[in-house]
Amino acid sequence: MNKLLSIVVAAMFAAVSVNAIAAKHMAAEKGAKEEKKEMKKEVKKADKKAEAKKADGKKAEAKKADGKKEMKKGEDTKKAEKK
C-alpha cells in the first residue's frame, strides 16, 4: 500500500509540474502574439501618417498649380486691359 501511495503522489507531482511549465509556455506565446499585434498596429499608424503626409503634399502642389492658373488668368485680364 505504501508503494502505491508513493507512486500516486509522484504522478500527481509530475502532472502538476508539467501543467505549470505548460502554463508558462502558453503565457509566453500569448505575450509574443500580443506584441506582434501591437507592432502591426504601430506599423499601420506609421503607414497612415506617411500616406497623410503624401496626400498633404499633393494637395499643396495642387493648390500651387491652381494659384499659377489663377495668376495666368489674371495676367490675361491685365493684357486685355492694356489693349
C-alpha angles and dihedrals in degrees: 000000000000092000092049091051092050091050091050092048091048091049091050091049091049092048093050092047093050090047091052092050091048091050091053091048092050091048090052091051091048090051091050091050091050090050090051090051091050091049091050090051091051091049091050091050091050091049091050091050091050091049090048090052090049091049091049090051091051091048090051090049090049091051090050090050091049090050091053091050090051091050090051090051089050090050090052091055090048090053090049091051091052091056 
